[in-house]
Amino acid sequence: MSTRRFALVDCNNFFCSCERVFNPRLLKVPIVVLSNNDGCIISRSQEAKNLGIPMGAPLHEQQEVIQKNRVHVLSSNYTLYGDMSARVMSILREEVSSVEVYSIDEAFLELPEKFDEKAASKLRAKVLRWTGIPVCIGMGTTKLLAKLSNHYAKKNHSYGGLFELENHPFSNDIMASTRTGDLWGVGKNLERRLQHLGMTTVLEFKNASPACIRKELGVVGERLLRELNGISCMNLEEIPPARKGVMASRSFGSSVESLEELEEALANHVARASERIRRFGLLASHLQVSLQTNRFKKEEPQYAPTIGHALLTPTASTSQLMNIARKMLHSIYRSGYRYKKTGIFLGGLVSEDSFQPSLFDIPVTNPRGDIDKICDAINKKLGDPKNPLITRASQGTKQSSKGWKMRSQRRSPRYTTDWRELPIARI
């Protein structure tokens, strides 16, 4: 019986790498990518890491380092990153039949029997050649060991972006120098409990008694221990778990006080959330609307209400959900506050093919549902989800003042999804 083997493919500094694909001037220079509203640093090139710029640091705290070293600062371009991620994942699926997309820049693979280091090197080269995105690949007989191997492949450039811990002659030495907190699935609380048991390194954890770990840390701890010893306990999740709900919410670029602007912002969130559930053939039976002031400005009055509403008949109609959400917003809005955020949560999701209708429902045709699907199809083909061509009047116009919109002053073009922002080649 052949032993199962897994690989974790992880894109290097993914957001920064995406920016470099279409802008060669960014190669080999320090880059940082910012979070929503250009607040914090969420991605750094290796050159920026070498300057000591920490992950998650507020931009204003790093201005001296950035200006001194001419660091390129970019706003998040999630539309571009999502499309580039899809391209990478499609290449992985061409090479390996079993793929679990773990995050926007990571995927687990279950490897064929003859997939060796040479095959992994070819896969890495193919992704780089076809997309321009460099990746590291860690391999192992379990998902945990593949993740740990990937960790070393990224830390040590001498491995050439590939590593398999179990085949390394100094694997025990490597584990002995690794904190348990660096293990996938070990958070701060579990790390403290392991330290209490006298286990501070991965090797000490690996050599522990399964019975002791099960008694002290339960099934989760024992599963991690067995995975660390090469016994596979976690299978690939090739089919994503059923969605429980969809949230659409963003902090505003500047504080908002007027009800009209809040209505416009909320309408855009509803449009985005309803399109997402229609994409998966789902209907919402519950919605929740929230408002929030800026909790970091203690000198300003604070107010953060939330209101829920159960729907007698589940729906994915954008117009219907917008009408209900607008009424809910009116009921919780209070003047005199400076709002920083509003959002919508669509919950109680059921399949449009199998939901239980209300006893009092009267079957009728729903032309609005057809309109939604037509708009979705046009926006998918000619626009992008975050910048659709067709919108409702309640979402405002491009000419209207949108103080609620996110700050994104340094965003690069959406090179691959917007006809108006395609790359231009000059001779």
N, C-alpha and C positions, 0 to 999 in steps of 0.2 A: 504494500500500500504506500503510495507516494505521500510525502509530507506537503501540507499546504504552505504556500509562501505568499507573502503580501509585500506591497511596496507603497510608500507614501511619496507622491510627487508634489513638490511645493515650489511655487514660483518665487523667485528671489526678489525681495523688495518690490512687490508686484505693482503697486501704484506708480512708483518711480520708473519701473521698467516699461510700463505702458506708455508713459510720457516720452521716453527715449526712443521708442520705435518710430515715431513720426517727427521727432525733432532731434536730429543728429548733433545739434549744438550742445545738447545736454549730456552727451557721452563723456564719461570720465571727469565730470564736474559735480560738486556737491548739490544735491536736490532735496527738498523737503516738500511733502504734500500736506495740506491742511484739512481739518475737519470741517463740518458744516459751519457756515458763517465765518470761515477763516479764523477759527479760534485757536485750535491746538494742532500740534504736529502729529500726524498719524502714520506717516510713512517717510523713511529716510533712505537715501542711497548709501552705499558703503562709505563713500567719501564724506557724507554728512555725519555718519556714525563715528568715523575716525576723528572728527572735530569735537566729539563729546556731546553732541546735541542729543538730549534724551527723548525717548518715546513718550508721547502724551504731553510734552511740555507746552505751556501757553506760548503763543507766538511772540507776545510782547516781552517775555522774559529772555528770549534768545536773540533779540535784535542786534546786540553788540557783536555776537559771534557771526551772525548772518551777514552783517554789513562788512565786517573786517575780512571775511573769507569769501565774499561775493557768492553766497549761497543762493541758488535759484529757488524761489518760493512760488508754489503753484496751489491753486484751489482744487478741491476734489472734483473729478470729472467722472462720476459714477456711471454715466451712460457708456463712456468709452471703456471703463474698466470691466463692466458687465459683459460687453460684447467681446472684448479680448479674452475674458475668462471662458466664454462659450466656445471660442475658437480653440483654446488649449484643450478643453475637455473633449471636444469632438475628435481631436487627434488621438487622445488617449483611448477613446472608445474604438477607434479604427485598429489600434494595435492590440488591445486587450478587451475581452468580452465583458468582464465583470468590473464595473467602476462605481465607486461611491463618491459623489461630489461632496466633500466634507465642508468646504467653505469656498469663497470666491476665488481663492488662490491655492487650494489644496484638494487632492483627491487620493483616495485609497484604491489600489488595484489588487485583485487576486490574480497572481501570476500563473501563466501556463507552466507545465512541468519543465520545459527546456529553456525557460527564460533566465539567462545568466547575466553576468556583469557586462558582457559584450552587447547583448540585446538592450540592456538598460542604457548603455552609452549611446546606442543608435537612436533610441527613443528620445533621449535628452537632446541629441543633435537635431532630430527631426522637429521637435517643438521649437527650438531656437531658430531653425532655418525657415520654417513656415510661418511663425508668428513674431519672431524677434524677442521672445520672452525667455530668459535663462531660467532653468529649473534645477533643483537638487532632488535626487532620488535616494531614499533610504529603504532597505529591504530587510525582511525578517520572516520568521515562521509564524509570527503573530502581528496583529495590528500595532500593539504596544511597542514591540521590538522594531517594527518598521518606522514608527514615529521617532523612537529614540535614535535609530540609525540616521534618520534624516536630520536630526538635531546636530549630529556630529558632521554630517556632510556639509551643512551650512557653516559650521564653526571653523572647519579646517579645510582651507582651499586646496591643500596638498592632496586630498582625496579625489579631486577632479569632479566634484559634484555628485559622487556616488559613494555609498558606504553600506556595508552589511556587518553589523556588530558581531554577530555570532561567528563569522568566518575570520574575524580579526585575531591575530595571535595574542594581543594584549587586551582582550575584551574585559577580563576581570579588573585589570588596572584602570581601564576607562570607567567602568561602573563604580569602582572604589573612589574615584575622584569626582563623581557626579552626585549632587544633592538629590534627595528624594523629591524635593519640590520641583525639580526639573522634569519629572516624569509626567507624561500625559495622563490626566485624570486625578492627579494629586494636587489638591488645592491647599490653601494655608491651614485650614482646620485639620485635614488629614495628615499634612506634614507635621504639625504639632503633636498629633497623637502618635505618629511613628517615632518622633524624637522622644516622647515619653516612654516608649517601649525600647529605647536605646538604639534606634535605627535612624541614622542621619544620612547614610549613603545608599545608592541604588544596590550595591553589592550586598550590604547588610540586609536590606529588604529582600533581595532575591534568595538569600540563604536562610530566611526565617521559616518557621514551622507553619504549614498551611492551617493546621488545627488551631494554633495560637492566634494567627491572623484572623481566622474566621470568628474566633471567640471575641477578640478585641475590636475588630473593624468590620465584622459582618461579611456578607456575600460580596459586596463591592471590593473590599480589600483583598479577599481571597482570589477574586477574579483577576485583579491586577497582578497579584503574586504569581498565579499560574501562567498568565500571559508573559510575564517577565522570564519565566522558566521554559518558554517555548511551547506551552500548551494553549492552543487557540480556543478562546472563550467568547470572542466577539466576531460575528460574521459581518460581511459587507451589507450595508443598507442601500441596496440598489434602487429601491422604490422609496421616495421620501415619505415620512409618516404623514398621516392625514392632518390637514391644517385645522387648528382649533379656532383661529381668528386671524384677522388682518388689521394691522395698525398703520395709520398714515398720520404723521405728526412731525413738524419741523419747527425749530426755534426761528423767530423772525429776525430779519437783518437789523431792524430797529424796533423799538417799543411801539405798540399800537394802542390807541385809546378809543377810536371810533368803532361803533358797531358795524358800519358798512364795510370797513376794511377786514374786520374779523369774519364777516359773512363771506367775503370773497376768498379769504384764505381757507376757510372751512370747506367751501364749495370745491376748491381745488383738491383738498385732501379726500373728500368724498368721491370725486371723479376718479382719482388714482386708486383708491381702495376698492371701489366697485368694479373697475376694470380688472383688477387683480383676481377677484373672486370669480368673475365671469370666465377668465382665462382658464380656470381649473374646473369649470362647470359647477360652481357652488352658489348657494343662496344664503343670505344672512337672515337670522331670525331674532337678532338682538343687536342694538347699536348703542354706543356710548360716546358722549361728547365731553371734552374736557377743555378747560381754560387754565392758564397759569401766568402769574406775574413773574418777574425776575427775582428768584429767591436769593441771588447773590448780592442784590442791592438791598441791604438790610434797612437803609434809611427810607425806603419807599414802602407804602402800605402793601401788604401781601394778601393775595386772594387766589385760591386754586380749587374752584368747584368742579365737580364731575356729575353728570346725570346720565341715567340709562333709560332705555325704552325697549320693551319687548314687542315684536311684530306678530300680529295674528297670523299673517301669511308671509313666509320667507320670501325675500326678493333680492335681486341683484340690479334692479333698475336704478340708474344714476339719478334720474329726475325725482323718483319717489324718495330715495334716500336723502337727496339734497333738501327736499321740502321738509322732511321730518327733522333732519339735523338742524336746519335753520330755526325751526320752532323751539327746539331744545336749547339752542344757543341763546335765543331771546329770553328764555326762562332763567338762565343762570348769569347773563350779562349784568354787570353793575358798572355804572359810569364812575369816573374818578380814579380808575386804576390804569396803570401802564402795563399792558399785557405783552408777554414775551413769547407765548406759545399757545396754539390751539391744536386739537387733534380729534380724530374719529377712530373708533374701534368697532369693527364688524365682527360679531361673535355668533355662536350657535350655528356654525356653518353646516349645511346639509347639501347633499347632492341634488342637482336640479332634476335628476331622473328618478329619485327615490324618496323625496320628502313626503311627509304626511300632511295633506291639506287640512284646513280647519273644517269643522262640521258645517259652518255657516258660509263657506266659500261658494260663490256663484261662478262656475266656469265661464270665463270670457277670454277672447283673444287679446293679446297684449302687443299692440303695434309698437309701443315704446321699447319693448325688448328687442324687436327687430332693428329699430333705429340704433340702439346701443351697440348691437353686434356689427352693424354696418360701419358705424363710427370707429369701433375698435379695429376693424379690418383695414380701414383707410389709414388710421394713425399708425398701425403696425407697419404698413407697407411704405408710407411716405414720411412718417415722422418718427418720434421716439416717445416712450411712455411718459417721460418727464418733461417733454416739450411737444405735446400733440398739436397737430394742425387744426383739428376740429374740437372746439370747446363749447360749453354752455355759456349763455350770456351772464349768468350769475358768477362765473369764474373771472369776470373782468376782461378787459381788452389789453393788448400789448401797450397801448398808449396811456392806459389809466395808471395812476400813481399806485405803486405797490410797495409800500413801506414794509409790508409783511414778508416780502420775498427775501430769501437768504442772500447774505453777502457772498459773492463769488467773483471777486474782482480780478482774480488771476487764473481763471479757468482756461484751459487750452480748448481748441475746437473739438467737437465730437466728430472726429475724422471718419468714422466707419458707419455712422447711423444717420447722418443728416446731410442731405444733398447740398445744402447751403454752406456746409463746413468741410467739404472734401479737401484733401491735401492738394496743393498746387505745385506742380513741377516746373521749375524754371531752368532754361538752358542758357 
